[in-house]
Amino acid sequence: MRDQDIPRAGSDIAAEINRIEVYLLTERERSLAREEAEAFAELMPWLLVAQREQVVHHYTRARLEISRHQLRAAAVRAGELRQEYEQRYHILRTRLLRRCTATVLAAFALTAALTATLVLTTCAHGG
């Protein structure tokens, strides 16, 4: 493996870990939705087996759709926040860079002024 391949391999590993996390979270959400559906159907003991299965199926599907909607909304908001934070970071970074530059320039100007004063004073005293 060459050095230039290492960052790519790292991003491949990160992408694979992300896919595994998404899979596990999705499976967990399906499991929770199914458990909720089963608990909901238990509240209706008069249902026939086929009816109960339909209730569980529809409840699970509706619950997963709600979860998808919430995740999409959260992802959109996360993207918006990321953009806002990146803009704010850029503004703050630019402001800091300007202040550092101004400080360095002021230090150079002060050094030049002190040097000039020292040279003039030395020359004036016959030095």
Secondary structure, 3 states (H helix, E strand, C coil): CCCCHHHHHHHHHHHHHHHHHHHHHHHHHHHHHHHHHHHHHHCCCCCCHHHHHHHHHHHHHHHHHHHHHHHHHHHHHHHHHHHHHHHHHHHHHHHHHHHHHHHHHHHHHHHHHHHHHHHHHHHHCCC
